[in-house]
Amino acid sequence: MKSKIRYLFTLMLVASVSVLLAVGSTVIKNKIRDSKQMMLGGFLSAPGGLLGANVPDLAAAQEAQEEAERQKAIAALREARAEAEAARRLSGDPTPTVEAVVVAPDNRFCALIGDDLVDEGKWVQGYRVRKIRGDTVEFEKGDKVWVQKIH
């Protein structure tokens, strides 16, 4: 009877050790994998790293800074465009300013003049748009005809 109990105890001990080794090796493998990820991804800012999750995301901060610089550049371009338009008007050149030429879905050109999208033959600011090309717009007023490049 004692030998059976010893045998069962030994069998349970071996089974328990086997389970512990299997679970323990999985835990150890996970810890090693996490350590490798922390080393590759920056152990300072990784969750559970030296600084924890309180470190700000550097990529997000850099992206926000780049966006702020982009917005400043856009504002500067708008201001320069407004100043150039005012100077042009003061110099006595009353012609409309062509902002862009776009292609409509039916493959015809349209010109963006100020806030208006204009087709060929239409009137804008007292001028008739005769012809729209990829980078120029031809205007007509009275007997005068001239071509204006996109600004």
C-alpha positions in Angstrom: 0.0 0.0 0.0 2.8 2.4 0.9 4.5 1.6 -2.4 1.3 2.5 -4.3 1.0 5.8 -2.4 4.7 6.5 -3.1 4.2 5.6 -6.8 1.1 7.9 -7.1 2.9 10.7 -5.2 5.9 10.3 -7.6 3.6 10.2 -10.6 1.8 13.4 -9.4 5.1 15.1 -8.7 6.4 14.3 -12.2 3.1 15.5 -13.8 3.2 18.7 -11.7 6.8 19.4 -12.7 6.0 18.7 -16.3 3.1 21.2 -16.2 5.2 23.8 -14.5 8.0 23.4 -17.0 5.5 23.7 -19.9 3.8 26.8 -18.5 7.0 28.3 -17.2 8.7 28.0 -20.6 5.8 29.7 -22.2 6.0 32.5 -19.7 9.8 32.8 -20.1 9.4 32.8 -23.9 6.8 35.6 -23.7 9.1 37.6 -21.4 12.0 37.2 -23.8 9.8 38.2 -26.8 8.6 41.3 -24.8 12.2 42.2 -24.0 13.3 41.9 -27.6 10.3 44.1 -28.7 11.3 46.7 -26.0 14.9 46.7 -27.2 13.9 47.1 -30.9 11.0 49.5 -30.3 12.7 51.7 -27.6 12.7 50.5 -24.1 12.2 53.9 -22.6 8.7 54.6 -23.9 7.4 51.0 -24.2 4.6 50.1 -21.8 6.4 48.7 -18.8 9.6 50.3 -19.9 11.7 52.6 -17.8 9.5 55.6 -18.4 6.2 53.8 -18.9 3.3 55.0 -21.0 3.6 58.6 -19.8 6.1 59.5 -22.5 4.4 61.5 -25.3 4.3 60.0 -28.7 7.3 61.6 -30.5 5.9 60.8 -34.0 2.6 62.5 -33.2 4.4 65.6 -31.8 6.5 65.8 -34.9 3.5 65.4 -37.1 1.7 68.2 -35.2 4.7 70.5 -35.6 4.9 69.8 -39.3 1.1 70.5 -39.7 1.6 73.8 -37.8 4.5 74.8 -40.2 2.3 73.8 -43.2 -0.5 76.0 -41.9 1.9 79.0 -41.4 3.2 78.5 -45.0 -0.3 78.5 -46.4 -1.2 81.6 -44.4 1.9 83.3 -45.7 1.1 82.4 -49.3 -2.5 83.7 -49.0 -1.1 87.0 -47.6 1.4 87.3 -50.4 -1.3 86.6 -53.0 -3.6 89.2 -51.4 -0.8 91.8 -51.4 0.1 91.0 -55.0 -3.5 91.3 -56.1 -3.9 94.6 -54.2 -0.7 95.9 -55.9 -1.9 94.8 -59.3 -5.2 96.6 -58.8 -3.5 99.8 -57.6 -1.2 99.7 -60.7 -4.3 100.1 -62.9 -4.5 96.5 -64.1 -8.2 95.6 -63.6 -8.1 92.2 -65.3 -9.3 89.2 -63.4 -6.7 87.0 -61.7 -6.7 83.3 -62.9 -6.1 81.1 -59.9 -6.2 77.7 -61.6 -7.4 75.8 -64.6 -9.2 72.5 -64.0 -10.6 69.8 -66.2 -14.3 69.1 -65.9 -15.6 65.5 -66.0 -16.5 65.9 -69.7 -12.8 66.8 -70.5 -13.4 70.6 -71.0 -11.3 73.2 -69.3 -12.7 75.5 -66.6 -10.9 78.5 -65.0 -11.0 79.4 -61.4 -11.1 83.2 -61.3 -11.4 84.6 -57.9 -14.2 82.5 -56.3 -15.9 81.7 -59.6 -15.5 78.6 -61.8 -15.9 79.8 -65.3 -16.4 78.1 -68.7 -15.3 79.3 -72.1 -17.6 82.0 -73.4 -18.8 83.1 -69.9 -18.5 86.6 -68.5 -16.6 87.3 -65.3 -15.9 90.8 -63.8 -16.9 92.4 -67.0 -14.6 90.3 -69.2 -15.5 87.5 -71.6 -13.4 84.3 -71.3 -12.6 83.4 -74.9 -10.3 80.3 -74.6 -9.0 78.3 -71.7 -5.9 76.2 -72.1 -3.9 74.1 -69.7 -1.9 77.1 -68.3 -3.5 80.2 -69.8 -6.8 81.9 -70.2 -7.7 84.3 -73.1 -9.8 87.3 -72.2 -11.7 89.7 -74.3 -13.2 93.1 -73.5 -14.4 95.4 -76.3 -11.8 95.1 -79.1 -9.0 94.0 -76.8 -7.9 90.4 -76.5 -5.1 89.2 -74.2 -3.8 86.0 -72.6 -3.1 85.6 -68.9 -1.0 82.9 -67.4 -2.0 81.2 -64.2 -0.6 82.8 -61.1 
